[in-house]
């Protein structure tokens, strides 16, 4: 259902990602024509698509991932700890993609039983 109310314009600072990620915010972020909003939308959708595709692939291999509830901050810390452990504290020595390392950092220890 379309309304005549203009969508709110997302701000450009890091505070965008705190609080609930509402449908209204997603629509506003992806419907704006400015470069910053469009990039945020693209990054969000790239991450979403990557995650869904990897989850499907892992499930087809019998290794579905069941994540516990976690905040973005908890996810961030888990990913950083995984990268530090996997690289011996030298992330530049690892040639895997960042998206794969982020997935592995969250998936480690969370294969569905």
N, C-alpha and C positions, 0 to 999 in steps of 0.2 A: 504494500500500500504506500503510495507516494504522498508526501505532504508538501505544502508550500513553504515550510519552515526551512531556512538555510541551515546546512550542516555546520556544526562548530568547526572552527579551523584549529588543527592541532598546533601546539606551540613547538618551537624548535629546540627546546632544551632537554636535558636528560630526564627531567621530571615527567616526561610523557609516559613513561613505563611504570609508574607507581599507581596503585589502586586498581580498580576493576578495568578490564579491557572489554568495553561494551560494544555492542553492535553499532551504536551511534558513532563511537570513536573510530572503529574499523572503517565504517562507511565514509566518515569525514576524511580520514587519512588517505584512503584510496580514491576518493572522488575529487580531491583538490588537484589543480593543474600546476602548482608550484613544484619546483625540483625537489626540495627537502621532503615534502609530504609524499611525493611519488616515490622517492628513494626509500623512505621508511616503509611504505606499502610493499615495494618490491622486495626489500630485505625480509620483511615478515612473511610474505608469500613464498619466497625462496626457501626459508627455513621450514615452513609448514609443509611444502611439497617434498622437500628432502626427507623430513622426518617420516611422513606418511609412506614414501617409497621405500625407505630403509626398513621401516616396521613391516611392511608387506613382504619384502625380501626375506627378512629374518623369520617371519612367521612361516613362509613357504619352506624354509630350511629346518623347521621344527624348533626354532629358537626365539619365539615371541618374547618381547620385553614387557614386563609389568612394572611400571614405575610406581613407587609410593607417592603420596601427595608430597609436594615440595614447592617451596617458593622459588621465584627466579634467583634470589640471592643464594639459597641453598644449592640450586643447580649450578650457579656460577662457581661457587666454592668447590663443589664436587669435581667440576671440569678442570679447574685450575690444579687441584690436588692430583687428579689423574695424570694430567700433562706433566706435572713436576715429577711424579713417580715414574712415569713411562720414559722420560727423557733424562732422568738423573739431574733435574734442575736446569737442563739446557734445552729449552724448547726449539732453539734454532737448529739443533742437531737432528730433529725429526722431520722427515720428508712427507709424512701423511698429511692429507688435507685437514684443515681445521674443522670442517663439518664432521668428518669421520671421528676425529679425536673427541669432539664435543659429544657425539653420539655414544662413543665407547665409554666416556667418562660418566655418562648417566646410566648406560646399560649395564655396566660392570656390577655384578652381584644381583641383578634384577631380572634374570631370565625367569619367565613364568614357570610355575611348577604344576 
